[in-house]
Amino acid sequence: MTARITGRVQGVGFRWWVRRQATLLELTGWVMNGHDERSVELIAEGRPSSLDELEGMLKHGPSGARVEGVSARREPASGEFEGFGIVRS
């Protein structure tokens, strides 16, 4: 899954929250702040049910965040990730 989350999602621990949720769901991939200062982007791979669960969670985010939109699409997994990390932009 590739996703872009917009709203007040930077400076509120959103990337750390995503990493924790993805790890608990046994997903691999990465999350990073978008360059526009209003978005977070991620790639997640794993079981379809876990991806569905993460996508649902992204619509609410952690406390302090205000999610205005989630754009997500599914593509075949690359299998290149060993864990779930935070990319510094």
DSSP file (Angstrom, degrees, kcal/mol; ACC not computed):
  #  RESIDUE AA STRUCTURE BP1 BP2  ACC     N-H-->O    O-->H-N    N-H-->O    O-->H-N    TCO  KAPPA ALPHA  PHI   PSI    X-CA   Y-CA   Z-CA
    1    1 A M              0   0    0      0, 0.0    43,-2.7     0, 0.0     2,-0.5   0.000 360.0 360.0 360.0 134.6    0.0    0.0    0.0
    2    2 A T  E     +AB  43  73A   0     71,-2.5    71,-2.3    41,-0.2     2,-0.3  -0.971 360.0 177.0-111.3 131.1    1.2    3.5   -0.8
    3    3 A A  E     -AB  42  72A   0     39,-2.4    39,-2.3    -2,-0.5     2,-0.4  -0.977  24.9-162.4-140.2 150.6   -0.6    6.2    1.1
    4    4 A R  E     -AB  41  71A   0     67,-2.2    67,-2.6    -2,-0.3     2,-0.5  -0.995  13.1-164.7-130.3 124.8   -0.5   10.0    1.6
    5    5 A I  E     -AB  40  70A   0     35,-3.0    35,-2.1    -2,-0.4     2,-0.3  -0.933   8.4-166.1-113.1 130.2   -2.1   11.5    4.6
    6    6 A T  E     +AB  39  69A   0     63,-2.5    62,-3.1    -2,-0.5    63,-1.5  -0.820  40.9  56.5-118.3 157.5   -2.9   15.2    4.7
    7    7 A G  E    S- B   0  67A   0     31,-1.9     2,-1.5    -2,-0.3     3,-0.3  -0.943 107.5 -16.2 129.7-150.0   -3.8   17.6    7.5
    8    8 A R  E    S+ B   0  66A   0     58,-2.3    58,-1.6    -2,-0.3    30,-0.1  -0.698  88.4 127.8 -89.5  85.5   -2.1   18.5   10.8
    9    9 A V        +     0   0    0     -2,-1.5     2,-0.4    56,-0.2     5,-0.3   0.346  44.9  80.2-125.6   0.8    0.1   15.4   10.6
   10   10 A Q  S    S+     0   0    0     -3,-0.3    30,-0.1    27,-0.2    23,-0.0  -0.912  95.1  19.7-110.5 142.0    3.6   16.8   11.1
   11   11 A G  S    S+     0   0    0     -2,-0.4    -1,-0.2    54,-0.0    -3,-0.0   0.605 103.6  88.0  81.0  11.9    5.0   17.8   14.5
   12   12 A V  S    S-     0   0    0     -3,-0.3    53,-0.1    50,-0.0    -2,-0.1   0.213 108.0 -98.3-125.5  13.2    2.5   15.6   16.3
   13   13 A G  S  > S+     0   0    0     51,-0.1     4,-2.3     3,-0.1     5,-0.2   0.683  75.5 142.1  80.7  18.2    4.3   12.2   16.4
   14   14 A F  H  >  +     0   0    0     -5,-0.3     4,-2.7     1,-0.2     5,-0.2   0.915  68.8  48.9 -62.3 -45.1    2.4   10.9   13.4
   15   15 A R  H  > S+     0   0    0     -6,-0.2     4,-2.5     1,-0.2    -1,-0.2   0.912 112.9  47.7 -62.2 -42.4    5.4    9.0   11.8
   16   16 A W  H  > S+     0   0    0      2,-0.2     4,-2.1     1,-0.2    -1,-0.2   0.886 112.1  50.4 -65.4 -38.5    6.3    7.4   15.2
   17   17 A W  H  X S+     0   0    0     -4,-2.3     4,-2.6     2,-0.2    -2,-0.2   0.915 110.3  49.4 -64.4 -44.4    2.7    6.4   15.6
   18   18 A V  H  X S+     0   0    0     -4,-2.7     4,-3.1     1,-0.2     5,-0.3   0.931 110.0  51.3 -60.9 -45.1    2.5    4.9   12.1
   19   19 A R  H  X S+     0   0    0     -4,-2.5     4,-2.4     1,-0.2    -1,-0.2   0.913 111.1  48.0 -59.8 -42.3    5.7    2.9   12.8
   20   20 A R  H  X S+     0   0    0     -4,-2.1     4,-2.4     2,-0.2    -1,-0.2   0.943 114.3  45.3 -63.4 -47.9    4.3    1.5   16.0
   21   21 A Q  H  X S+     0   0    0     -4,-2.6     4,-1.8     1,-0.2    -2,-0.2   0.924 114.0  49.1 -62.6 -44.5    1.0    0.5   14.4
   22   22 A A  H  <>S+     0   0    0     -4,-3.1     5,-3.0     1,-0.2    -1,-0.2   0.897 111.1  49.9 -63.2 -40.4    2.7   -1.0   11.4
   23   23 A T  H ><5S+     0   0    0     -4,-2.4     3,-1.4    -5,-0.3    -1,-0.2   0.919 109.7  50.4 -64.4 -43.9    5.1   -3.0   13.6
   24   24 A L  H 3<5S+     0   0    0     -4,-2.4    -1,-0.2     1,-0.3    -2,-0.2   0.838 111.4  49.2 -62.2 -32.1    2.2   -4.3   15.7
   25   25 A L  T 3<5S-     0   0    0     -4,-1.8    22,-0.3    -5,-0.2    -1,-0.3   0.385 115.8-118.5 -86.8   3.2    0.5   -5.4   12.5
   26   26 A E  T < 5 +     0   0    0     -3,-1.4     2,-0.2     1,-0.2    21,-0.2   0.866  62.7 149.5  60.0  40.9    3.7   -7.1   11.3
   27   27 A L      < -     0   0    0     -5,-3.0     2,-0.3    19,-0.1    19,-0.2  -0.662  34.3-148.0 -97.6 157.8    3.9   -4.8    8.2
   28   28 A T  E     +C   45   0A   0     17,-2.5    17,-2.8    -2,-0.2     2,-0.3  -0.858  47.8  71.5-120.0 159.8    7.1   -3.7    6.5
   29   29 A G  E     -Cd  44  84A   0     54,-2.8    56,-2.2    -2,-0.3     2,-0.3  -0.990  67.1 -80.7 140.9-147.4    8.0   -0.5    4.7
   30   30 A W  E     -Cd  43  85A   0     13,-2.0    13,-2.4    -2,-0.3     2,-0.3  -0.978  18.2-151.6-155.0 163.4    8.6    3.1    5.7
   31   31 A V  E     +Cd  42  86A   0     54,-1.6    56,-2.8    -2,-0.3     2,-0.3  -0.988  19.9 169.3-138.0 145.3    7.0    6.4    6.6
   32   32 A M  E     -C   41   0A   0      9,-2.7     9,-3.1    -2,-0.3     2,-0.2  -0.990  38.2 -96.2-152.4 157.5    8.2   10.0    6.1
   33   33 A N  E     -C   40   0A   0     54,-0.5     7,-0.3    -2,-0.3     2,-0.1  -0.507  44.1-118.5 -69.8 142.3    7.1   13.6    6.2
   34   34 A G    >   -     0   0    0      5,-3.3     3,-1.0    -2,-0.2     5,-0.2  -0.387  19.8-117.1 -75.1 162.3    6.0   15.1    2.9
   35   35 A H  T 3  S+     0   0    0      1,-0.2    -1,-0.1     2,-0.1    -2,-0.0   0.616 107.9  68.3 -77.1 -12.0    7.8   18.0    1.5
   36   36 A D  T 3  S-     0   0    0      1,-0.0    -1,-0.2     3,-0.0    -3,-0.0   0.437 101.8-125.9 -89.0   0.8    4.8   20.3    1.7
   37   37 A E  S <  S+     0   0    0     -3,-1.0   -27,-0.2     2,-0.2   -28,-0.1   0.571  97.8  75.9  66.0  11.1    4.7   20.3    5.6
   38   38 A R  S    S+     0   0    0    -29,-0.1   -31,-1.9   -30,-0.1     2,-0.3   0.212  88.3  57.6-129.9  11.4    1.1   19.2    5.5
   39   39 A S  E     -A    6   0A   0    -33,-0.2    -5,-3.3    -5,-0.2     2,-0.4  -0.953  54.1-152.6-145.2 161.4    1.4   15.5    4.7
   40   40 A V  E     -AC   5  33A   0    -35,-2.1   -35,-3.0    -2,-0.3     2,-0.3  -0.989  18.6-159.7-129.9 139.6    2.9   12.2    5.6
   41   41 A E  E     +AC   4  32A   0     -9,-3.1    -9,-2.7    -2,-0.4     2,-0.3  -0.908  13.4 173.0-121.1 148.6    3.7    9.5    3.0
   42   42 A L  E     -AC   3  31A   0    -39,-2.3   -39,-2.4    -2,-0.3     2,-0.4  -0.993  26.2-152.1-151.5 158.3    4.2    5.8    3.5
   43   43 A I  E     +AC   2  30A   0    -13,-2.4   -13,-2.0    -2,-0.3     2,-0.4  -0.999  23.9 179.7-126.3 129.3    4.7    2.4    1.9
   44   44 A A  E     - C   0  29A   0    -43,-2.7     2,-0.4    -2,-0.4   -15,-0.2  -0.995   6.8-172.3-134.0 138.9    3.5   -0.6    3.7
   45   45 A E  E     + C   0  28A   0    -17,-2.8   -17,-2.5    -2,-0.4     2,-0.3  -0.971  35.0  80.3-129.3 144.8    3.6   -4.3    2.8
   46   46 A G  S    S-     0   0    0     -2,-0.4   -19,-0.1   -19,-0.2   -20,-0.1  -0.987  76.7  -4.3 158.0-161.1    2.1   -7.3    4.4
   47   47 A R     >  -     0   0    0     -2,-0.3     4,-2.3   -22,-0.3     3,-0.4  -0.327  60.9-125.8 -60.8 138.8   -1.1   -9.2    4.9
   48   48 A P  H  > S+     0   0    0      0, 0.0     4,-2.5     0, 0.0     5,-0.2   0.869 110.9  54.0 -54.8 -38.8   -4.2   -7.6    3.2
   49   49 A S  H  > S+     0   0    0      1,-0.2     4,-1.9     2,-0.2     5,-0.1   0.874 109.0  48.4 -65.8 -35.8   -6.1   -7.7    6.4
   50   50 A S  H  > S+     0   0    0     -3,-0.4     4,-2.5     2,-0.2    -1,-0.2   0.882 110.8  50.6 -70.4 -38.3   -3.3   -5.8    8.2
   51   51 A L  H  X S+     0   0    0     -4,-2.3     4,-2.7     2,-0.2    -2,-0.2   0.908 109.4  51.5 -64.3 -41.2   -3.1   -3.3    5.4
   52   52 A D  H  X S+     0   0    0     -4,-2.5     4,-2.0    -5,-0.2    -2,-0.2   0.917 110.6  48.9 -59.3 -43.7   -6.9   -2.7    5.7
   53   53 A E  H  X S+     0   0    0     -4,-1.9     4,-2.0     2,-0.2    -2,-0.2   0.922 112.1  47.4 -64.5 -45.1   -6.5   -2.2    9.5
   54   54 A L  H  X S+     0   0    0     -4,-2.5     4,-2.3     1,-0.2    -2,-0.2   0.926 109.3  54.1 -62.2 -44.3   -3.7    0.3    9.1
   55   55 A E  H  X S+     0   0    0     -4,-2.7     4,-0.7     1,-0.2    -1,-0.2   0.903 108.9  49.1 -58.3 -41.1   -5.6    2.2    6.4
   56   56 A G  H >< S+     0   0    0     -4,-2.0     3,-0.7     1,-0.2     4,-0.2   0.895 110.3  50.8 -63.2 -40.2   -8.5    2.5    8.7
   57   57 A M  H >X S+     0   0    0     -4,-2.0     4,-2.6     1,-0.2     3,-1.9   0.856 100.2  64.1 -65.4 -35.6   -6.3    3.8   11.5
   58   58 A L  H 3< S+     0   0    0     -4,-2.3    -1,-0.2     1,-0.3    -2,-0.2   0.774  90.0  67.3 -61.2 -26.3   -4.7    6.4    9.3
   59   59 A K  T << S+     0   0    0     -4,-0.7    -1,-0.3    -3,-0.7    -2,-0.2   0.670 115.8  25.8 -69.6 -15.7   -8.0    8.1    9.0
   60   60 A H  T <4 S-     0   0    0     -3,-1.9     7,-0.4    -4,-0.2    -2,-0.2   0.728  89.9-175.5-114.3 -40.6   -7.9    9.1   12.7
   61   61 A G     <  -     0   0    0     -4,-2.6     3,-0.1     5,-0.1    -2,-0.1  -0.051  41.3 -40.5  68.1-175.0   -4.1    9.2   13.5
   62   62 A P  S >  S-     0   0    0      0, 0.0     3,-1.9     0, 0.0   -48,-0.1  -0.281  77.4 -76.6 -78.2 168.1   -2.7    9.8   17.0
   63   63 A S  T 3  S+     0   0    0      1,-0.2     3,-0.1   -50,-0.1    -2,-0.0  -0.404 121.8  36.3 -62.0 143.3   -4.1   12.3   19.5
   64   64 A G  T 3  S+     0   0    0      1,-0.4    -1,-0.2    -3,-0.1     2,-0.2   0.097  96.5 104.8  97.3 -21.8   -2.9   15.8   18.4
   65   65 A A    <   -     0   0    0     -3,-1.9    -1,-0.4   -53,-0.1     2,-0.4  -0.581  54.3-158.4 -88.2 154.3   -3.3   15.0   14.7
   66   66 A R  E     -B    8   0A   0    -58,-1.6   -58,-2.3    -2,-0.2     2,-0.4  -0.849  12.7-157.5-131.7  97.9   -6.1   16.3   12.5
   67   67 A V  E     +B    7   0A   0     -2,-0.4   -60,-0.3    -7,-0.4     3,-0.1  -0.619  18.2 173.6 -80.0 124.6   -6.4   14.1    9.5
   68   68 A E  E     -     0   0A   0    -62,-3.1     2,-0.3    -2,-0.4   -61,-0.2   0.695  65.7  -1.1-100.7 -26.3   -8.1   15.8    6.6
   69   69 A G  E     -B    6   0A   0    -63,-1.5   -63,-2.5     2,-0.0     2,-0.4  -0.978  48.8-157.0-164.7 149.6   -7.6   13.1    3.9
   70   70 A V  E     -B    5   0A   0     -2,-0.3     2,-0.6   -65,-0.2   -65,-0.2  -0.987   9.4-172.5-131.0 121.5   -6.1    9.7    3.2
   71   71 A S  E     +B    4   0A   0    -67,-2.6   -67,-2.2    -2,-0.4     2,-0.4  -0.961  18.8 167.6-113.6 115.5   -5.2    8.7   -0.3
   72   72 A A  E     +B    3   0A   0     -2,-0.6     2,-0.3   -69,-0.2   -69,-0.2  -0.965  13.1 178.9-132.5 145.2   -4.2    5.1   -0.5
   73   73 A R  E     -B    2   0A   0    -71,-2.3   -71,-2.5    -2,-0.4     2,-0.4  -0.986  22.1-129.5-141.6 153.6   -3.7    2.6   -3.3
   74   74 A R        +     0   0    0     -2,-0.3    -2,-0.0   -73,-0.2     3,-0.0  -0.855  28.4 167.1-106.9 138.3   -2.6   -1.0   -3.5
   75   75 A E        -     0   0    0     -2,-0.4     3,-0.1     0, 0.0    -2,-0.0  -0.910  48.7 -74.0-137.4 163.3    0.2   -2.4   -5.7
   76   76 A P        -     0   0    0      0, 0.0     2,-0.1     0, 0.0   -31,-0.0  -0.352  58.7-105.9 -59.2 141.0    2.0   -5.7   -5.7
   77   77 A A        -     0   0    0      1,-0.1   -32,-0.1   -31,-0.1    -3,-0.0  -0.403  18.4-152.6 -69.1 143.5    4.5   -5.9   -2.9
   78   78 A S        -     0   0    0     -2,-0.1    -1,-0.1    -3,-0.1   -33,-0.0   0.756  20.5-143.4 -85.9 -27.6    8.2   -5.6   -3.7
   79   79 A G        +     0   0    0    -51,-0.1    -2,-0.1     1,-0.1   -34,-0.0   0.605  64.7 120.6  74.3  11.4    9.4   -7.7   -0.8
   80   80 A E        +     0   0    0    -52,-0.0     2,-0.3     2,-0.0    -1,-0.1   0.563  48.3  87.1 -85.8  -8.6   12.4   -5.4   -0.4
   81   81 A F        -     0   0    0      1,-0.1     3,-0.1   -53,-0.1   -53,-0.1  -0.727  46.2-175.6-100.3 142.1   11.7   -4.3    3.2
   82   82 A E  S    S-     0   0    0     -2,-0.3     2,-0.2   -53,-0.1    -1,-0.1   0.638  73.9  -7.5-104.1 -20.5   12.8   -6.1    6.4
   83   83 A G  S    S-     0   0    0    -54,-0.2   -54,-2.8     0, 0.0     2,-0.5  -0.740  82.3 -84.3-150.9-162.6   11.1   -4.0    9.0
   84   84 A F  E     +d   29   0A   0    -56,-0.3   -54,-0.2    -2,-0.2     2,-0.2  -0.976  51.6 174.6-123.2 119.6    9.2   -0.7    9.2
   85   85 A G  E     -d   30   0A   0    -56,-2.2   -54,-1.6    -2,-0.5     2,-0.5  -0.689  33.4-115.5-123.0 171.6   11.3    2.4    9.4
   86   86 A I  E     -d   31   0A   0     -2,-0.2     2,-0.5   -56,-0.2   -54,-0.2  -0.937  27.0-150.8-107.1 124.4   11.1    6.2    9.5
   87   87 A V        -     0   0    0    -56,-2.8     2,-0.6    -2,-0.5   -54,-0.5  -0.825  10.7-138.1 -96.2 130.6   12.7    8.0    6.6
   88   88 A R              0   0    0     -2,-0.5   -56,-0.1     1,-0.1    -2,-0.0  -0.786 360.0 360.0 -88.5 124.1   14.1   11.4    7.3
   89   89 A S              0   0    0     -2,-0.6    -1,-0.1   -55,-0.1   -57,-0.0   0.451 360.0 360.0 -92.3 360.0   13.3   13.8    4.5
